[in-house]
Amino acid sequence: MNKRYLSNMLIIILFFCSTLDAQCRRGETLRISNGIETKEVD
């Protein structure tokens, strides 16, 4: 029971971290493209 609970928690944490990492990467690319756009405008 306890081992199963721990493995489930590990899977949830890994899934959460991977989605968070993907969101951070998407935000970085958006920030980079926005920076390029503002530079072009200036």
N, C-alpha and C positions, 0 to 999 in steps of 0.2 A: 504493500500500500504506500509506504513512505517513499520507496524507490520510484514508483510510478509517478507519484506527485512531483518529485524532484525532476524527473525526466520531462514531464509536461511543462514545468516552470522553465526549464532550460530551453525547450523548443519555443515557448512563448517569448522569452527574452531574446533569443536569436532572431525570431521573426520581427520583433519590435525594433531591434537594432538595425536589421537590414532595411526595413522600411524607413527608419529615421535617416540612415546613411543615404538612401536614394533621394529622400526629400532634401537633404543638405546639398547633395550634388546638383540637384535640379535648381535649387536656390542659387548656388554658385554660378551656374551657367547663365541663369537669368540676370544675375548681378553683373556678370562680365558683358553680356549683350547690351544691357542697359547702359553700362559705362561707355561702351563703344558708341552707342547711339547718341549719348549726351556729348561725347567728344566730337562727333560729326556735326552736331548742331552748333556747338561753339565754334 
